[in-house]
Amino acid sequence: MPAAELLADLRALLGERGVVTGERLTGRVYEQHVGPVRAQVLVRPADTSQVSAVLGLCHARGQPVVPHGGLTGLVYGGAASEDELILSLEALTRIESVDVAGRTMRVEAGVTLQRVQEEAERFNLMFPLDLGARGTATIGGNISTNAGGMRVVRFGMMRSLVLGLEVVLADGTVLCSLNRMLKNNAGYDLKQLFIGTEGTLGIVTRADLRLASRPTSSAAAFVACRDFAAIPELLGMLDARLGGQLSAFEALWPEFYELTTTAPALSSPLLPYGHGMYVLVEALGADPGPDQERFERVLADALEREVIVDAVIAKSEAERRIMWAPREDVFQMDRYGPSHSFDVSLAIADMPRYLDTVRRTLQERVPGARQFVFGHVADGNLHISVCAGDAQRHAATFDEVERCVYEPLRSITGSISAEHGIGLERKAYLEISRTRAEIATMRALKAALDPRSILNPGKVIDVH
Ligand SMILES: Cc1cc2nc3c(=O)[nH]c(=O)nc-3n(C[C@H](O)[C@H](O)[C@H](O)COP(=O)(O)OP(=O)(O)OC[C@H]3O[C@@H](n4cnc5c(N)ncnc54)[C@H](O)[C@@H]3O)c2cc1C
């Protein structure tokens, strides 16, 4: 529990409403994936100057601070012990401006991704980042995790959609790197230090986001392939022949597809079971008739060449949504008990051999474990979920399952985290994907920017 003196200072600064303790805090329900939240105090500053003042007070007293956005992060980045103080960005929810000509939007960090998407649409523009947690995840959280999601193949990760940032450093210094220009090589690009660093180097308070034209055509299809060998060819065909419109390429392995299309899941099968792979493909463009024709022509060619063996094409927005549902229903494995969820990255060419190795070692070391795989694939990202059994077996096999999934990445220089980050959950395995020199440089940056180690301590790296 932070010292009484600090609490009094925080109350004087933020008022009673800005400091949440007791039942008002314990009454908040946290999802399991957030990790343990035992903090006794949560503060919710109303603007950047209050964030700065809070950090100034905490820095002076060496008080550890855990930033909270929408708490949809999946690696225990928001876990907070009794001695830590939660700094929630929930009151920073202003969309400040949209520059239509320059295609940018300036927002505060606590705005949800969905609100940003909807605001862009009002101006006939699009904010391209998209992920299942869009209604709750915040822009600050998206930045701090460098979120990826469904459209990375075309628009890149969050990093490529952030033009400028305002950040509060550990000692309360406001670092204004807001910037609406696409080109700005004036010295170091400091904003990069805070994208994907999970609140360990600074608190993101405002951001300039890059927008794109709002597509006026969207074509979607759910296709089946005989086996994984067809996937790179299908991807190559779509990429080359859709004129840059390919916006999503989501692969579903059969066990995952069956899981999310059988009760109690709400979706029904879109294509028969029994195929080796299923892929959800989406193209976004600006010319509905010709775009749809081109999309269907490419799929017809793929069918003729047996790159795909079956397909269903969405004929309406409602059908498009139905197609996405099995892919987005990612918590269906919970019916088999708690699951270990992984988010790895590797070359597409390495995927079949890697997955075989994981399957084989899991069978040997954790007999009976169920494995479900889906992923964005075109960007090298696979999501793997492993259900080992009930809560007791889940806990007992945790380390073994992690080793089965992570160790084979070492020899193929894959990444233990494609998009969710490291948080607490993956810290022990960081050395598989980062060299000693890289980790030492991370520590040096942490020491330079947060010498008292008060920002999200223990997340991503240990300082000593
Ligand atoms: C159903 C579902 C689907 C998902 N799909 C995807 C997906 O496709 N792709 C993907 O990348 N992720 C996905 N995620 C994970 C999650 O949505 C993202 O990591 C998201 O970016 C987190 O945003 P948040 O606001 O919830 O952050 P939080 O969970 O609150 O925080 C995440 C981390 O960032 C830190 N943080 C939060 N806000 C700030 C701030 N303003 N300044 C500094 N640090 C901060 C926190 O301390 C924590 O370490 C999914 C999650 C769910 C539940």
Ligand as a Chemical Component Dictionary entry (heavy atoms), coordinates in Angstrom:
data_LIG
# 
_chem_comp.id                   LIG 
_chem_comp.type                 NON-POLYMER 
_chem_comp.pdbx_formal_charge   0 
_chem_comp.three_letter_code    LIG 
# 
loop_
_chem_comp_atom.comp_id 
_chem_comp_atom.atom_id 
_chem_comp_atom.alt_atom_id 
_chem_comp_atom.type_symbol 
_chem_comp_atom.charge 
_chem_comp_atom.model_Cartn_x 
_chem_comp_atom.model_Cartn_y 
_chem_comp_atom.model_Cartn_z 
_chem_comp_atom.pdbx_ordinal 
LIG C1  C1  C 0 -10.536 -10.776 -27.710 1  
LIG C2  C2  C 0 -9.164  -10.194 -27.842 2  
LIG C3  C3  C 0 -8.578  -10.123 -29.094 3  
LIG C4  C4  C 0 -7.295  -9.572  -29.231 4  
LIG N1  N1  N 0 -6.749  -9.529  -30.480 5  
LIG C5  C5  C 0 -5.538  -8.970  -30.632 6  
LIG C6  C6  C 0 -4.943  -8.904  -31.936 7  
LIG O1  O1  O 0 -5.487  -9.384  -32.929 8  
LIG N2  N2  N 0 -3.740  -8.291  -32.037 9  
LIG C7  C7  C 0 -3.094  -7.754  -30.962 10 
LIG O2  O2  O 0 -2.003  -7.198  -31.121 11 
LIG N3  N3  N 0 -3.623  -7.832  -29.717 12 
LIG C8  C8  C 0 -4.811  -8.415  -29.533 13 
LIG N4  N4  N 0 -5.349  -8.500  -28.271 14 
LIG C9  C9  C 0 -4.591  -7.975  -27.122 15 
LIG C10 C10 C 0 -4.964  -6.538  -26.702 16 
LIG O3  O3  O 0 -6.217  -6.163  -27.184 17 
LIG C11 C11 C 0 -3.927  -5.540  -27.175 18 
LIG O4  O4  O 0 -2.703  -5.825  -26.552 19 
LIG C12 C12 C 0 -4.280  -4.060  -26.890 20 
LIG O5  O5  O 0 -3.376  -3.253  -27.604 21 
LIG C13 C13 C 0 -4.203  -3.684  -25.416 22 
LIG O6  O6  O 0 -4.828  -2.428  -25.198 23 
LIG P1  P1  P 0 -5.411  -2.047  -23.765 24 
LIG O7  O7  O 0 -5.870  -0.642  -23.793 25 
LIG O8  O8  O 0 -6.398  -3.050  -23.337 26 
LIG O9  O9  O 0 -4.090  -2.133  -22.888 27 
LIG P2  P2  P 0 -3.890  -2.741  -21.423 28 
LIG O10 O10 O 0 -4.214  -4.184  -21.422 29 
LIG O11 O11 O 0 -4.556  -1.906  -20.419 30 
LIG O12 O12 O 0 -2.316  -2.554  -21.270 31 
LIG C14 C14 C 0 -1.404  -3.256  -22.069 32 
LIG C15 C15 C 0 0.017   -2.859  -21.652 33 
LIG O13 O13 O 0 0.265   -1.505  -21.979 34 
LIG C16 C16 C 0 0.471   -0.716  -20.803 35 
LIG N5  N5  N 0 -0.273  0.521   -21.018 36 
LIG C17 C17 C 0 -1.610  0.668   -21.232 37 
LIG N6  N6  N 0 -1.899  1.951   -21.495 38 
LIG C18 C18 C 0 -0.738  2.641   -21.438 39 
LIG C19 C19 C 0 -0.378  4.013   -21.621 40 
LIG N7  N7  N 0 -1.264  4.946   -21.938 41 
LIG N8  N8  N 0 0.916   4.358   -21.488 42 
LIG C20 C20 C 0 1.860   3.426   -21.178 43 
LIG N9  N9  N 0 1.580   2.132   -20.995 44 
LIG C21 C21 C 0 0.292   1.746   -21.125 45 
LIG C22 C22 C 0 -0.019  -1.569  -19.641 46 
LIG O14 O14 O 0 0.699   -1.321  -18.464 47 
LIG C23 C23 C 0 0.254   -2.970  -20.156 48 
LIG O15 O15 O 0 1.597   -3.316  -19.937 49 
LIG C24 C24 C 0 -6.610  -9.082  -28.093 50 
LIG C25 C25 C 0 -7.200  -9.160  -26.831 51 
LIG C26 C26 C 0 -8.464  -9.713  -26.685 52 
LIG C27 C27 C 0 -9.070  -9.771  -25.320 53 
# 
loop_
_chem_comp_bond.comp_id 
_chem_comp_bond.atom_id_1 
_chem_comp_bond.atom_id_2 
_chem_comp_bond.value_order 
_chem_comp_bond.pdbx_ordinal 
LIG C1  C2  SING 1  
LIG C2  C3  SING 2  
LIG C2  C26 DOUB 3  
LIG C3  C4  DOUB 4  
LIG C4  N1  SING 5  
LIG C4  C24 SING 6  
LIG N1  C5  DOUB 7  
LIG C5  C6  SING 8  
LIG C5  C8  SING 9  
LIG C6  O1  DOUB 10 
LIG C6  N2  SING 11 
LIG N2  C7  SING 12 
LIG C7  O2  DOUB 13 
LIG C7  N3  SING 14 
LIG N3  C8  DOUB 15 
LIG C8  N4  SING 16 
LIG N4  C9  SING 17 
LIG N4  C24 SING 18 
LIG C9  C10 SING 19 
LIG C10 O3  SING 20 
LIG C10 C11 SING 21 
LIG C11 O4  SING 22 
LIG C11 C12 SING 23 
LIG C12 O5  SING 24 
LIG C12 C13 SING 25 
LIG C13 O6  SING 26 
LIG O6  P1  SING 27 
LIG P1  O7  DOUB 28 
LIG P1  O8  SING 29 
LIG P1  O9  SING 30 
LIG O9  P2  SING 31 
LIG P2  O10 DOUB 32 
LIG P2  O11 SING 33 
LIG P2  O12 SING 34 
LIG O12 C14 SING 35 
LIG C14 C15 SING 36 
LIG C15 O13 SING 37 
LIG C15 C23 SING 38 
LIG O13 C16 SING 39 
LIG C16 N5  SING 40 
LIG C16 C22 SING 41 
LIG N5  C17 SING 42 
LIG N5  C21 SING 43 
LIG C17 N6  DOUB 44 
LIG N6  C18 SING 45 
LIG C18 C19 SING 46 
LIG C18 C21 DOUB 47 
LIG C19 N7  SING 48 
LIG C19 N8  DOUB 49 
LIG N8  C20 SING 50 
LIG C20 N9  DOUB 51 
LIG N9  C21 SING 52 
LIG C22 O14 SING 53 
LIG C22 C23 SING 54 
LIG C23 O15 SING 55 
LIG C24 C25 DOUB 56 
LIG C25 C26 SING 57 
LIG C26 C27 SING 58 
# 
